[in-house]
Amino acid sequence: MCIVLDRHDAIWKATSIVYPEVPHCACMFHLWNNIKTNFRKSQKQIKEVYFALARAYTVEEFNRHMAELDAIDSRVKTYLMDIGYDKWSRTYSKANRTMTMTSNIAKSVNAANKHARDLPVVNLLDFMTTFIQKWNYTNRKDAVGSFMKIGAKYEKILADNTILSQTMTVLPSTEFLYLVIDGQTRNVVRLHERNCSCGRFQLDDIPCPDAMAVIQKFHMDSYKYCSDYCSIDYLLKTYEIPVNPLPDETTWQIPEHVSSQVVLPPKGKIKPGRPKKKRGIGGWEGNTVTCALCGRKGHNRRTCRNIPKRD
């Protein structure tokens, strides 16, 4: 288990108190936004290298990309080192983050309750209870009606890895030890350990393209080598606890020591001006200008240079 969030100090402190033994990881997109702010001049050159670093599966791959980053801007390397490689890198993470490198699930919930956040707190809580109740019911219903052995997301990953494995050559050493050759790349697959030298098999908990090459060649069951957490059974367990509907307020039985309490509004100064309802969206989240004349991104119609000149 791990907690993936942005690097806000208050959130880190609160989650450390509630979950003291759970490692905290940084969302790689939030961290990239900080890098863009602090290192504006070199951001274009380091973008691709940074994301390759965060997603690297092996230490060798990580070190290779880090050398590239150091050659571009050594200050960024020092900045990432001070944060701690285990906070943002999949390779050095103290918990198996698998494919969870961002905090996108939080953004999904925020988008769903955007209008409800203007309501009084009681109505907001009632909205969230109803929302989670519908969410749990819909997801459980989809899982019950599914004919697949694993979730749709993992089924697609298996299919993609199967396609990538078609051009690979498999050389068996023992019943569970294989050498897989893909062009100039050679990886060792240990099926009984669910391990591959590429690093993807053991971190993603699902057969990588090299493992799928072995599985396809010897007509094995690929689902056998997927993590139990990918299965439909575990998906059903995720939503097996019901969200109890809230009955009518007239039927509530409130203890006297609760009803007698007087809740005062929080103390604090309200900032001048109209309160913001949504935060500013950075370019790293897809907020890119599109030209209305040529349809390309990165400029508007006033600065467009792609219009053909008239004779």
C-alpha positions as CSV (number, residue, x, y, z in Angstrom):
1,M,0.0,0.0,0.0
2,C,1.2,3.5,-0.8
3,I,-0.3,7.0,-0.9
4,V,0.1,9.0,-4.2
5,L,-0.4,12.8,-3.8
6,D,1.0,16.2,-4.6
7,R,3.8,17.6,-2.5
8,H,1.6,20.0,-0.4
9,D,3.1,20.0,3.1
10,A,-0.2,19.9,5.0
11,I,-1.4,16.8,3.1
12,W,1.9,15.0,3.7
13,K,1.7,15.8,7.4
14,A,-1.9,14.7,7.8
15,T,-1.5,11.4,6.0
16,S,1.7,10.7,7.9
17,I,-0.3,10.9,11.2
18,V,-3.2,8.7,10.0
19,Y,-1.0,6.2,8.1
20,P,2.4,6.4,9.8
21,E,3.8,3.2,8.2
22,V,2.5,3.7,4.7
23,P,5.1,5.2,2.2
24,H,4.1,8.4,0.5
25,C,4.8,8.9,-3.2
26,A,4.6,12.0,-5.3
27,C,2.4,12.3,-8.4
28,M,4.8,12.6,-11.3
29,F,2.6,15.2,-13.1
30,H,2.5,17.5,-10.0
31,L,6.3,17.2,-9.7
32,W,6.8,18.0,-13.4
33,N,4.7,21.1,-12.9
34,N,7.1,22.2,-10.1
35,I,10.1,21.5,-12.4
36,K,8.6,23.6,-15.2
37,T,8.2,26.5,-12.7
38,N,11.7,26.2,-11.3
39,F,13.6,25.4,-14.5
40,R,11.9,27.3,-17.3
41,K,14.8,27.5,-19.7
42,S,15.5,23.8,-19.9
43,Q,12.0,22.4,-19.5
44,K,11.5,21.5,-23.2
45,Q,14.7,19.4,-23.3
46,I,14.2,17.6,-20.0
47,K,10.5,16.8,-20.3
48,E,10.9,13.5,-22.2
49,V,13.9,12.4,-20.1
50,Y,12.0,13.2,-16.8
51,F,9.0,11.1,-17.6
52,A,11.3,8.2,-18.8
53,L,13.1,8.5,-15.4
54,A,9.8,8.3,-13.4
55,R,8.5,5.3,-15.4
56,A,11.9,3.4,-15.6
57,Y,11.6,-0.2,-14.6
58,T,15.2,-1.0,-13.8
59,V,18.1,0.7,-12.1
60,E,20.2,0.5,-15.3
61,E,17.5,2.2,-17.3
62,F,17.1,4.8,-14.5
63,N,20.8,5.6,-14.4
64,R,21.0,5.9,-18.2
65,H,18.2,8.5,-18.3
66,M,19.7,10.3,-15.2
67,A,23.0,10.7,-17.1
68,E,21.1,12.3,-20.0
69,L,19.3,14.6,-17.5
70,D,22.6,15.6,-15.9
71,A,24.1,16.5,-19.3
72,I,21.1,18.8,-20.0
73,D,20.8,20.5,-16.6
74,S,22.6,19.3,-13.5
75,R,20.4,21.5,-11.3
76,V,17.3,19.3,-12.0
77,K,19.2,16.2,-11.0
78,T,20.1,17.8,-7.6
79,Y,16.5,18.9,-7.2
80,L,15.1,15.4,-7.8
81,M,17.8,13.9,-5.5
82,D,16.8,16.2,-2.7
83,I,13.2,15.1,-3.0
84,G,14.2,11.5,-2.8
85,Y,14.2,9.0,-5.7
86,D,11.8,6.8,-3.7
87,K,9.1,9.5,-3.8
88,W,8.6,9.8,-7.5
89,S,10.5,7.0,-9.2
90,R,8.9,3.6,-9.9
91,T,12.3,1.9,-9.7
92,Y,13.3,3.2,-6.2
93,S,9.8,3.2,-4.7
94,K,9.5,1.5,-1.3
95,A,6.1,0.1,-2.3
96,N,5.1,-1.5,-5.6
97,R,3.3,1.4,-7.3
98,T,2.6,-0.8,-10.3
99,M,1.0,1.6,-12.8
100,T,-0.2,4.2,-10.3
101,M,2.2,7.1,-11.0
102,T,-0.4,9.9,-10.8
103,S,-3.2,11.1,-8.5
104,N,-5.8,11.1,-11.3
105,I,-8.4,9.3,-9.2
106,A,-8.6,12.4,-7.0
107,K,-9.2,14.6,-10.0
108,S,-12.0,12.4,-11.2
109,V,-13.8,12.8,-7.9
110,N,-13.2,16.5,-7.9
111,A,-14.7,16.9,-11.3
112,A,-17.8,14.9,-10.3
113,N,-18.5,17.0,-7.2
114,K,-17.6,20.4,-8.6
115,H,-21.1,21.9,-8.5
116,A,-21.9,20.3,-5.1
117,R,-19.0,22.1,-3.5
118,D,-21.0,25.3,-3.5
119,L,-23.7,23.7,-1.2
120,P,-23.8,23.8,2.6
121,V,-21.7,21.2,4.2
122,V,-24.7,18.9,5.2
123,N,-26.0,18.9,1.6
124,L,-22.5,18.3,0.3
125,L,-22.0,15.2,2.5
126,D,-25.5,14.0,1.4
127,F,-24.4,14.5,-2.3
128,M,-21.2,12.6,-1.7
129,T,-22.9,9.7,0.0
130,T,-25.4,9.3,-2.8
131,F,-22.6,9.7,-5.4
132,I,-20.4,7.0,-3.9
133,Q,-23.5,4.7,-3.4
134,K,-24.3,5.0,-7.2
135,W,-20.6,4.6,-8.1
136,N,-20.3,1.4,-6.0
137,Y,-23.5,-0.1,-7.4
138,T,-22.6,0.6,-11.0
139,N,-19.1,-0.8,-10.7
140,R,-20.2,-3.9,-8.9
141,K,-23.0,-4.5,-11.4
142,D,-20.5,-4.2,-14.3
143,A,-18.1,-6.7,-12.6
144,V,-20.9,-9.2,-11.9
145,G,-22.0,-9.1,-15.6
146,S,-18.5,-9.4,-17.0
147,F,-17.4,-12.6,-18.7
148,M,-13.7,-11.8,-18.4
149,K,-11.4,-13.3,-15.9
150,I,-9.6,-10.0,-15.2
151,G,-10.6,-6.3,-15.4
152,A,-11.0,-4.7,-18.8
153,K,-8.0,-2.4,-18.3
154,Y,-5.7,-5.4,-17.7
155,E,-7.3,-7.4,-20.5
156,K,-6.2,-4.6,-22.9
157,I,-2.7,-4.6,-21.5
158,L,-2.4,-8.3,-22.0
159,A,-3.6,-7.9,-25.6
160,D,-1.1,-5.1,-26.3
161,N,1.7,-7.2,-24.8
162,T,0.7,-10.2,-26.9
163,I,1.0,-8.1,-30.1
164,L,4.4,-6.8,-29.1
165,S,5.6,-10.4,-28.4
166,Q,4.9,-11.7,-31.9
167,T,8.3,-10.8,-33.3
168,M,10.3,-12.1,-30.3
169,T,12.4,-15.3,-30.3
170,V,12.1,-17.7,-27.2
171,L,15.0,-20.0,-26.3
172,P,14.1,-22.2,-23.3
173,S,16.7,-23.2,-20.7
174,T,14.5,-25.1,-18.3
175,E,10.8,-25.5,-17.8
176,F,10.5,-22.1,-16.1
177,L,13.7,-20.3,-17.4
178,Y,13.8,-18.7,-20.8
179,L,15.8,-16.3,-22.9
180,V,13.8,-13.9,-25.0
181,I,15.4,-12.1,-27.9
182,D,13.9,-9.0,-29.5
183,G,16.3,-7.6,-32.0
184,Q,19.4,-6.5,-30.1
185,T,17.6,-6.8,-26.7
186,R,17.9,-10.0,-24.6
187,N,15.8,-10.6,-21.5
188,V,15.6,-13.5,-19.1
189,V,12.1,-14.6,-18.0
190,R,11.6,-16.7,-14.9
191,L,7.9,-17.8,-15.0
192,H,7.8,-19.5,-11.6
193,E,9.1,-16.3,-10.0
194,R,6.9,-14.0,-12.2
195,N,10.1,-12.2,-13.0
196,C,11.7,-10.7,-16.1
197,S,15.1,-8.9,-16.4
198,C,13.2,-6.0,-18.1
199,G,11.6,-5.3,-14.7
200,R,8.0,-4.9,-16.0
201,F,6.7,-8.4,-15.1
202,Q,7.4,-8.1,-11.3
203,L,6.4,-4.4,-11.0
204,D,3.3,-4.4,-13.1
205,D,2.1,-7.8,-11.7
206,I,1.1,-8.8,-15.2
207,P,3.0,-10.6,-18.0
208,C,5.2,-8.3,-19.9
209,P,5.8,-8.7,-23.7
210,D,8.8,-11.0,-23.0
211,A,6.7,-13.2,-20.7
212,M,3.8,-13.2,-23.2
213,A,6.2,-14.5,-25.9
214,V,7.0,-17.5,-23.7
215,I,3.3,-18.0,-22.7
216,Q,2.2,-17.8,-26.4
217,K,4.9,-20.2,-27.6
218,F,4.1,-22.9,-25.2
219,H,0.3,-22.3,-25.1
220,M,0.1,-21.5,-21.4
221,D,-2.6,-19.7,-19.5
222,S,-1.7,-16.0,-19.3
223,Y,-4.2,-15.4,-16.5
224,K,-2.3,-17.7,-14.2
225,Y,0.6,-15.2,-14.2
226,C,-1.6,-12.1,-13.5
227,S,-1.9,-10.7,-10.0
228,D,-4.9,-11.7,-8.0
229,Y,-5.7,-8.0,-7.7
230,C,-6.4,-7.9,-11.4
231,S,-9.1,-10.6,-11.2
232,I,-12.8,-10.0,-11.3
233,D,-13.2,-11.7,-7.9
234,Y,-11.0,-9.0,-6.3
235,L,-12.9,-6.3,-8.2
236,L,-16.1,-7.6,-6.7
237,K,-14.4,-7.5,-3.2
238,T,-13.6,-3.8,-3.8
239,Y,-17.3,-3.0,-4.0
240,E,-18.8,-5.6,-1.7
241,I,-19.2,-3.3,1.3
242,P,-22.4,-1.3,0.7
243,V,-22.8,2.4,1.2
244,N,-25.8,2.6,3.6
245,P,-28.4,5.0,2.4
246,L,-29.3,7.9,4.8
247,P,-32.9,7.7,6.0
248,D,-35.3,10.6,6.4
249,E,-34.1,13.2,9.0
250,T,-37.2,12.8,11.1
251,T,-36.2,9.2,11.9
252,W,-32.7,10.1,13.2
253,Q,-31.9,9.2,16.7
254,I,-29.2,11.7,17.8
255,P,-27.6,11.3,21.2
256,E,-28.0,14.2,23.6
257,H,-24.3,14.9,24.0
258,V,-24.1,15.4,20.2
259,S,-27.3,17.5,19.7
260,S,-26.3,19.8,22.6
261,Q,-23.0,20.8,21.0
262,V,-22.8,24.2,19.4
263,V,-20.7,24.2,16.2
264,L,-19.2,27.7,15.4
265,P,-17.8,28.7,12.1
266,P,-14.0,28.5,11.8
267,K,-12.0,31.5,12.7
268,G,-10.0,33.2,10.0
269,K,-9.9,36.0,7.6
270,I,-11.7,35.8,4.2
271,K,-9.5,36.9,1.3
272,P,-10.8,39.9,-0.7
273,G,-12.3,39.4,-4.1
274,R,-14.5,36.7,-5.6
275,P,-13.5,33.2,-4.4
276,K,-12.1,30.9,-7.0
277,K,-14.2,27.9,-8.0
278,K,-11.5,26.1,-9.9
279,R,-7.7,26.2,-10.0
280,G,-5.6,27.3,-12.9
281,I,-4.8,24.5,-15.3
282,G,-1.1,24.2,-16.4
283,G,0.0,23.3,-19.9
284,W,1.2,19.9,-18.7
285,E,-2.5,19.0,-18.2
286,G,-3.4,19.6,-21.8
287,N,-4.2,23.4,-21.6
288,T,-2.7,24.1,-25.0
289,V,-3.9,26.8,-27.3
290,T,-5.2,25.6,-30.7
291,C,-5.2,27.9,-33.7
292,A,-8.7,28.5,-35.2
293,L,-7.2,29.0,-38.8
294,C,-4.8,26.1,-39.3
295,G,-5.9,23.8,-36.4
296,R,-2.4,23.3,-35.0
297,K,-1.5,23.7,-31.4
298,G,0.9,26.1,-29.6
299,H,-0.4,29.4,-31.1
300,N,-3.5,31.3,-31.9
301,R,-4.9,32.9,-35.1
302,R,-3.2,36.2,-34.5
303,T,0.3,34.6,-34.4
304,C,-0.4,31.9,-37.1
305,R,2.3,31.6,-39.7
306,N,0.9,28.6,-41.5
307,I,-1.6,30.5,-43.7
308,P,-0.7,30.1,-47.4
309,K,0.3,33.5,-48.9
310,R,-1.8,34.8,-51.8
311,D,-0.2,35.3,-55.2
